[in-house]
Amino acid sequence: MHPLLSIKNLSLDFITESVTTHALKNISLIVNKNEVVALVGESGSGKSVTSLSVLRLLPSPPAKFTSGSILFSENGETAIDILAKQKKEMQEIRGNKIAMIFQEPMTSLNPVFTCGHQVMEAILKHKAISKEEAKKQTLDWFHKVKLPNPETVFKRYPHQLSGGQKQRVMIAMAMSCNPSLLICDEPTTALDVTVQKTILELIKELQQQTGMGVLFITHDLSLVAEIADRSIVMYKGEIVEQNNVQNIFNAPNHPYTRALLACRPANHQRGQRLPIVADFLNPSQSKANDSKEVVLNTENKKNHQQEALISVSNLSVWFPDKKTFLGKPLSFTKAVDEVSFEVFKGETLGLVGESGCGKTTLGRTLLRLTEPTAGKIIYSGIELTAKKRSELASMRKDIQIIFQDPYSSLNPRITIGVAISEPLKVHKLFPTEKGRKEKVIELLEKVDLKAEHFNRYPHEFSGGQRQRIVIARALSLNPSFIVCDESVSALDVSVQAQVLNLLNDLKKEMGFTAIFISHDLSVVRYISDRIMVMNKGKIEETGLADDVYFNPQSPYTKNLIASIPKSLPKHKIN
């Protein structure tokens, strides 16, 4: 009997005119029926390249398989070599026998077709059924993945859904043909903890019902503890360790595995510097890093004595749902509904809530990127809601945003060096091109990228690297107020630790104020002075970070905390 998927001694290079990159180095793994195998590693370690290789989705050139085989056996007897299949044969396999949930739903969904149409298309491609039956099955899957108002979502376009809702549409599409092998490439990255828990339970339930195999790619080891039977750890294109989940967590052998376990913010107190991978691989060089501690505001009295940088009063943002023939709105979606709060100078206010609760809309409205329906926003004594758009241009230097989706917020036609230096040029901070380039290289190095990355394009970077580029661009103007919209959600735990350390260092150095929006409550608890919980456009609960995290008052907040994946053993630097 053959395993469902067997990768043997696979090596893959990316060959360009200037350089050859060894992306995969002689890797071997198997996935059996009725088994969940987690593939874990940092951004750029080769996880996604491995999954794309299974479906032959890598362009050739530049991709070239130099050795090995990928064998797929749906019935356990006759194995087919994926690398030997022609293009037409692969089209019958993709989405039908082997399905994939991609990492970035915005770039995976077609913006000109409704969500329902796209899922129906996948079903009709592989099943001989009527359009009516395909629509019924699509709505059933929308129910299963807990999309609100499936009939409404069916008619909506991708841009009309939140990030988490788009990901659930992708999950429904992948599941719709009941594949034998499901590849999940960071399927819960954009989801809040409650939906994440639902999706993990759904994948596990379907896997047990159908006996399908699952290759689950993630950078979050807490998810591995929730869903996987076995875990495989990748580092720089190689497999460094594989074992059952219990042994991986309780007795990791490789220093890199121990690093991934130790870097999670949930394992550390607020203000304690987070360890990074280099601390484990090069422990002799990490002593200086350990000695630094971050000073955070922990006294409620101090916050109340401080001056409010931002005061929000009865802020509402409504989007029309239905309109008459003449364009008059009949009903509204109340994304933000009469919200009032303050953000004090120098503090970090964490904003959490489920996908679609209005937190991203609120963050964008504070910067007037989304226009408010009613209410006031006062920033440093200036009423932003009374300003014309032309008057806001000079203030953009001081108020910045780190967007949720790094790929769609970078121009694919310009290099990342130009993208980061553009704000410097617009606001005339550096008069010469040489000065701007030096500043950009300094920023790139601060977010753990290199000077040679200056002339590369966004598509040449991994998802985590693109997020660091966006963070560097937002910090380039030394703003006094930053909205971080899921700014570390796409990052692996080690890079997440680096960025959180960086944000804390820069906050201490520059004294900026921040609203930190995230669905990861452990990250919000670690970096925030206060936490504000949103639910259906309203503020559910506000308090000191540790008070809200360890002693929630609202039933909604209690449910959010209860949905956080189980904690993992702590691992110290040797």
C-alpha positions in Angstrom: 0.0 0.0 0.0 1.4 3.4 -1.0 1.0 6.5 1.2 -1.4 9.2 -0.2 1.5 11.5 -0.9 5.2 10.6 -1.0 7.9 13.2 -1.7 11.3 11.5 -2.2 14.6 13.3 -2.3 13.1 16.4 -3.9 15.4 19.2 -4.9 14.3 22.5 -6.6 16.3 25.5 -7.8 15.1 28.9 -9.0 17.5 29.8 -11.8 17.8 33.4 -13.1 20.4 35.2 -15.2 22.2 36.5 -12.1 21.8 33.8 -9.4 20.6 30.2 -8.7 18.7 29.8 -5.5 18.4 26.3 -3.9 14.9 26.5 -2.6 14.5 22.8 -1.7 17.4 20.5 -0.8 16.8 16.8 -1.0 13.5 16.7 1.1 11.5 13.6 1.8 8.1 13.3 3.5 4.9 11.3 3.4 1.2 12.0 4.1 -1.1 9.1 4.7 -4.8 8.9 4.4 -6.8 10.0 7.4 -3.7 11.9 8.7 -2.9 15.6 9.3 0.8 16.4 8.8 2.0 19.9 9.7 4.8 21.6 7.8 6.3 24.2 10.0 9.0 26.8 9.4 9.9 30.5 9.0 8.9 32.6 6.1 11.1 31.6 3.2 12.0 28.2 4.6 10.4 26.4 1.6 7.0 25.4 3.0 4.9 27.1 0.3 7.4 26.0 -2.5 6.9 22.4 -1.3 3.1 22.7 -1.5 3.1 24.5 -4.9 5.4 21.7 -6.2 2.8 19.1 -5.4 0.3 20.9 -7.6 2.9 21.9 -10.2 2.0 25.5 -9.9 5.6 26.9 -10.0 6.5 28.6 -13.3 9.3 26.9 -15.2 11.6 28.7 -15.8 12.8 29.9 -13.3 11.8 26.8 -11.2 13.6 23.6 -12.1 13.4 20.2 -10.3 16.9 18.9 -10.2 16.2 15.6 -8.4 13.5 13.5 -6.7 9.9 12.5 -7.3 6.4 13.4 -6.1 4.1 10.3 -5.9 0.4 10.5 -5.4 -1.8 7.4 -4.7 -5.5 8.1 -4.3 -6.5 4.4 -3.8 -3.3 3.2 -2.0 -2.3 1.0 -4.8 -1.4 2.7 -8.1 0.9 5.7 -7.5 1.3 8.4 -10.2 4.3 10.6 -10.6 3.1 14.2 -10.4 6.3 15.5 -12.1 5.7 13.3 -15.1 2.1 14.5 -15.7 1.1 16.8 -18.6 -0.7 20.1 -18.2 -4.2 18.7 -19.1 -3.7 15.8 -16.7 -2.8 18.2 -13.9 -6.0 20.2 -14.5 -8.0 17.1 -13.7 -6.0 16.6 -10.5 -6.0 20.2 -9.2 -9.1 21.1 -7.2 -10.6 17.6 -7.6 -8.2 15.0 -6.2 -5.7 17.5 -4.6 -7.1 20.9 -3.4 -5.3 23.8 -1.9 -6.2 26.7 0.4 -3.9 29.6 -0.5 -2.3 32.0 1.9 -3.5 35.3 0.5 -7.3 35.2 -0.3 -7.3 38.7 -1.9 -4.9 37.7 -4.6 -6.5 34.2 -5.0 -10.0 35.4 -5.7 -11.0 37.0 -9.0 -12.2 40.6 -8.3 -14.6 40.7 -11.2 -16.7 37.7 -10.2 -18.9 37.2 -7.2 -17.8 34.8 -4.5 -20.7 32.5 -5.2 -19.9 32.3 -8.9 -16.3 31.4 -8.2 -17.1 28.5 -5.9 -19.8 27.3 -8.3 -17.3 27.4 -11.1 -15.0 25.0 -9.1 -17.8 22.6 -8.5 -19.1 22.6 -12.1 -15.6 22.0 -13.4 -15.3 18.7 -11.7 -18.9 17.5 -11.1 -21.6 16.6 -13.7 -24.4 18.5 -11.9 -26.8 21.3 -12.8 -26.2 25.0 -11.9 -29.0 24.9 -9.4 -27.4 21.9 -7.6 -24.0 23.7 -7.7 -25.6 26.8 -6.2 -27.2 24.7 -3.4 -23.9 23.0 -2.6 -22.1 26.4 -2.6 -24.5 27.8 -0.1 -24.2 24.6 2.0 -20.4 25.1 2.1 -20.8 28.8 3.0 -22.9 27.6 6.0 -20.3 25.0 7.0 -17.5 27.6 7.1 -19.6 29.9 9.2 -20.0 32.8 6.7 -22.6 35.3 7.9 -25.7 35.5 5.6 -24.5 33.0 3.0 -27.1 34.1 0.5 -25.8 37.7 0.7 -22.1 36.6 0.5 -23.0 34.5 -2.5 -23.8 37.7 -4.4 -20.9 39.8 -3.1 -17.6 40.5 -4.7 -14.3 39.8 -2.9 -13.7 43.5 -2.1 -17.0 43.6 -0.2 -15.8 41.1 2.4 -13.4 41.3 5.3 -10.1 39.5 5.1 -11.3 36.6 7.3 -14.5 36.2 5.2 -12.5 36.1 2.0 -10.4 33.3 3.5 -13.5 31.3 4.4 -14.7 31.6 0.8 -11.4 30.1 -0.3 -11.7 27.3 2.2 -15.3 26.5 1.0 -13.9 26.4 -2.6 -11.1 24.0 -1.7 -13.4 21.7 0.2 -16.3 21.7 -2.4 -15.1 18.7 -4.4 -14.2 16.5 -1.4 -10.5 16.1 -2.4 -8.3 13.1 -1.3 -5.5 15.4 -0.3 -6.0 18.9 1.1 -3.1 21.3 1.2 -3.6 24.2 3.6 -1.1 27.0 3.1 -1.5 29.2 6.2 -5.3 28.8 6.0 -6.1 30.6 9.2 -3.6 33.5 9.0 -6.2 36.2 8.4 -8.8 34.7 10.8 -9.7 35.8 14.3 -9.4 33.1 17.0 -13.0 32.1 17.2 -13.3 31.5 13.4 -9.8 30.0 13.4 -11.0 27.4 16.0 -14.1 26.7 13.9 -12.1 26.2 10.7 -9.6 23.9 12.4 -12.4 21.9 13.9 -14.1 21.8 10.4 -10.9 20.6 8.7 -10.3 18.0 11.3 -14.0 16.8 11.2 -14.0 16.5 7.4 -10.6 14.8 7.5 -12.0 12.2 9.9 -15.3 11.8 7.9 -13.7 11.4 4.5 -10.4 9.9 5.4 -8.5 12.5 3.4 -5.0 13.5 4.1 -4.1 17.0 5.0 -0.7 18.8 4.6 -1.1 21.8 6.9 1.4 24.5 6.4 1.8 27.1 9.2 4.2 29.2 11.2 2.0 29.0 14.3 3.0 26.1 16.4 0.0 26.4 18.7 -2.2 25.5 15.7 0.0 22.4 15.1 -0.8 21.3 18.7 -4.5 21.7 17.9 -4.8 19.8 14.6 -1.8 17.8 13.6 -0.8 14.1 14.1 2.8 14.6 12.9 5.0 17.7 12.4 7.8 18.4 10.0 10.1 21.3 10.6 11.8 23.1 7.6 14.7 25.5 7.7 16.3 27.1 4.6 14.9 24.5 2.2 15.8 21.5 4.3 13.9 19.2 6.7 15.7 19.5 10.1 13.3 17.5 12.2 10.1 15.4 12.0 8.2 13.5 14.7 4.8 13.1 16.2 3.4 16.4 17.7 3.9 15.4 21.3 7.6 14.6 20.9 8.2 17.7 18.8 6.7 19.9 21.6 8.0 18.1 24.7 11.4 17.0 23.5 12.6 19.0 20.4 16.0 17.9 19.1 17.0 20.7 16.8 17.9 24.2 18.1 15.7 25.7 15.3 12.6 23.8 16.6 13.3 25.0 20.1 13.6 28.5 18.8 10.1 28.3 17.1 8.6 27.1 20.3 10.2 29.9 22.4 9.5 32.9 20.2 5.8 33.1 20.8 4.6 36.2 22.7 2.2 34.1 24.8 5.3 32.6 26.6 6.6 36.0 27.8 5.6 38.8 30.1 4.7 42.3 28.7 7.9 44.3 28.3 10.2 41.2 28.3 12.2 41.1 25.1 11.2 38.2 22.8 13.9 35.7 21.8 14.6 35.2 18.1 15.9 32.2 16.1 19.5 33.7 16.1 19.5 33.4 19.9 19.2 29.6 19.6 21.4 29.1 16.6 24.0 31.5 17.8 23.5 31.7 21.6 26.9 33.4 22.2 25.7 36.4 20.2 22.4 36.8 22.0 23.4 38.1 25.4 23.2 41.8 24.4 19.7 41.2 23.0 18.6 39.5 26.3 19.7 42.5 28.4 17.3 44.9 26.7 13.9 45.4 28.3 11.1 47.4 27.0 9.4 50.0 29.2 5.6 49.9 28.8 2.9 52.0 30.5 1.3 49.7 33.1 -0.3 52.1 35.4 -3.9 53.1 34.7 -3.5 56.3 36.7 -0.6 57.3 34.4 -2.7 56.9 31.3 -5.5 59.0 32.8 -3.0 61.8 33.7 -1.7 61.9 30.1 -3.0 64.1 27.4 -5.3 62.4 24.9 -3.7 62.4 21.4 -6.9 61.2 19.8 -10.4 61.7 21.0 -13.3 59.9 19.2 -16.8 60.9 19.9 -20.0 59.1 18.6 -18.2 57.9 15.5 -20.3 56.0 13.0 -19.5 54.4 9.6 -22.4 53.0 7.7 -22.3 51.3 4.3 -25.5 51.1 2.2 -26.8 47.5 1.7 -29.7 48.1 -0.6 -30.7 51.0 -2.8 -33.8 52.1 -4.7 -33.7 52.5 -8.5 -32.8 56.1 -8.0 -29.9 55.3 -5.6 -31.5 56.1 -2.3 -30.2 53.7 0.5 -32.9 51.4 2.0 -30.7 49.7 4.6 -27.2 49.9 6.0 -24.4 47.8 7.4 -23.3 49.6 10.6 -19.5 48.8 10.5 -18.8 51.3 13.3 -21.8 52.3 15.4 -21.5 55.3 17.7 -18.1 54.6 19.1 -16.4 56.9 21.6 -12.9 56.4 23.1 -9.5 58.1 23.7 -6.0 57.2 22.8 -3.3 58.7 25.1 0.0 60.1 24.0 2.8 57.4 24.0 0.5 54.4 24.6 -0.3 51.4 22.4 -4.0 50.7 22.4 -4.8 47.1 21.3 -8.0 46.7 19.2 -9.4 43.2 19.0 -12.5 41.5 17.8 -13.8 38.9 15.3 -13.5 39.3 11.6 -16.1 41.8 10.3 -16.5 43.5 13.7 -15.4 46.8 12.3 -11.9 47.1 13.7 -10.2 47.7 10.3 -12.9 50.2 9.3 -12.4 52.1 12.5 -8.6 52.2 12.0 -9.0 53.5 8.5 -11.6 56.0 9.5 -9.3 57.5 12.1 -6.9 58.4 9.3 -9.8 59.6 7.0 -9.0 56.8 4.5 -12.7 55.8 5.0 -15.2 58.7 5.4 -17.2 58.7 8.6 -21.0 58.9 8.5 -21.3 60.8 11.8 -19.2 61.7 14.8 -15.9 63.6 15.5 -12.2 62.6 15.4 -10.0 65.1 17.2 -6.2 64.5 16.7 -3.8 66.7 18.7 -6.4 69.4 19.1 -7.4 69.3 15.4 -10.8 68.1 14.3 -10.0 65.7 11.4 -13.6 65.2 10.5 -13.9 69.0 9.7 -10.9 69.0 7.4 -11.0 68.9 3.6 -9.0 66.1 1.9 -6.6 68.7 0.5 -5.9 70.0 4.0 -5.1 66.5 5.3 -2.2 66.1 2.8 0.3 67.9 5.1 -0.8 65.8 8.1 -0.2 62.5 6.4 3.5 62.6 7.5 2.4 62.3 11.2 -0.4 59.7 10.8 0.5 56.4 9.1 -1.0 52.9 8.6 0.5 49.5 8.2 -2.0 47.7 6.0 -3.3 44.1 6.5 -2.5 42.7 3.1 1.1 43.6 2.2 0.9 42.3 -1.4 -2.0 44.5 -2.5 -0.5 47.6 -0.7 2.7 47.4 -2.7 2.9 48.5 -6.4 4.1 45.4 -8.3 5.7 47.6 -11.0 8.2 49.4 -8.8 11.0 48.1 -6.7 10.7 48.0 -2.9 13.5 50.6 -2.6 11.5 53.1 -4.7 8.3 52.2 -2.7 9.9 53.0 0.6 11.7 56.1 -0.6 8.5 57.5 -2.2 7.1 59.0 1.0 10.5 60.5 1.8 10.4 62.2 -1.6 6.8 63.4 -1.4 7.4 65.0 2.0 10.8 66.3 1.1 12.6 64.8 4.1 15.8 64.0 2.1 16.7 66.4 -0.7 19.0 63.9 -2.6 18.4 60.5 -4.0 21.6 59.2 -2.3 20.3 60.4 1.1 17.0 58.7 0.5 18.6 55.4 -0.5 20.8 55.4 2.6 17.7 55.9 4.8 15.8 53.1 3.0 18.7 50.7 3.4 18.9 51.6 7.1 15.1 50.9 7.4 15.4 47.6 5.5 18.2 46.4 7.9 16.0 47.4 10.9 13.3 45.0 9.7 15.8 42.2 9.0 16.1 42.7 5.3 19.3 43.4 3.3 20.7 46.3 1.2 20.7 44.1 -1.9 16.9 43.8 -1.6 16.6 47.5 -2.6 16.2 46.8 -6.3 13.9 43.8 -6.0 10.2 43.7 -6.8 7.4 42.7 -4.4 6.7 39.3 -6.1 10.3 38.3 -5.4 9.7 38.2 -1.6 7.8 35.8 0.6 4.6 36.9 2.4 6.4 37.6 5.6 9.2 39.6 3.9 6.5 41.8 2.1 5.0 42.6 5.5 8.3 43.8 6.8 8.7 46.0 3.7 5.3 47.6 4.4 6.3 48.2 8.0 9.6 49.9 6.9 7.6 52.2 4.6 5.2 53.3 7.3 8.1 54.0 9.7 10.1 56.0 7.1 8.5 59.3 8.0 8.9 59.0 11.8 5.2 59.4 12.4 3.7 60.3 15.7 0.6 58.0 15.3 0.5 54.6 13.6 -2.4 52.3 13.0 -1.1 48.8 12.8 -3.8 46.8 11.0 -2.9 43.1 11.5 0.8 44.1 10.9 2.3 40.9 12.2 -0.5 38.4 11.3 1.3 37.1 8.2 4.6 36.7 9.9 6.2 33.5 11.2 6.8 33.5 15.0 10.5 34.4 14.8 10.1 37.3 12.4 7.0 38.3 14.4 9.2 38.5 17.5 11.7 40.6 15.6 9.0 43.0 14.4 7.4 43.3 17.9 10.8 44.0 19.4 11.4 46.5 16.6 8.1 48.2 17.2 8.8 48.4 21.0 12.3 49.7 20.4 11.1 52.4 17.9 8.3 53.3 20.2 10.7 53.9 23.0 13.1 55.8 20.7 10.5 57.9 18.8 7.7 58.0 21.3 4.9 57.4 18.8 1.4 56.4 19.7 -0.2 53.4 18.1 -3.4 51.5 17.7 -2.6 47.8 17.3 -5.3 45.9 15.5 -5.1 42.1 15.6 -7.1 38.9 15.9 -4.2 37.4 17.9 -5.0 38.2 21.5 -1.6 36.9 22.9 0.2 39.4 20.6 -2.1 42.2 21.6 -1.7 41.4 25.3 2.1 41.4 24.9 2.5 44.8 23.0 -0.5 46.9 24.3 -1.0 49.1 27.3 -4.8 48.9 27.1 -7.1 46.6 25.1 -10.4 47.6 23.5 -12.7 44.8 22.3 -15.1 45.4 19.4 -18.2 43.4 18.6 -20.6 44.2 15.7 -19.4 47.8 15.4 -19.6 48.7 19.1 -17.0 48.7 21.9 -17.6 45.7 24.1 -15.0 46.2 26.7 -12.0 48.4 27.5 -9.3 48.0 30.1 -5.6 47.4 31.0 -4.1 44.7 28.8 -3.5 42.1 31.5 -6.9 42.8 33.1 -8.8 42.2 29.9 -6.7 39.2 28.9 -6.7 37.4 32.3 -9.9 38.6 33.8 -12.4 39.4 31.0 -15.8 40.8 32.0 -17.9 40.6 28.9 -19.2 37.1 27.7 -18.0 38.0 24.2 -14.5 38.7 25.4 -14.5 35.5 27.5 -15.4 33.5 24.4 -12.5 35.2 22.5 -10.0 34.2 25.2 -11.4 30.7 25.4 -10.8 30.2 21.7 -7.1 30.9 21.9 -5.1 27.7 21.0 -3.6 25.8 23.9 -0.3 27.1 25.3 2.9 25.3 24.6 5.9 24.3 26.8 8.4 27.0 27.3 12.0 26.4 25.9 15.0 28.2 27.1 18.2 29.2 25.2 20.9 26.7 25.8 
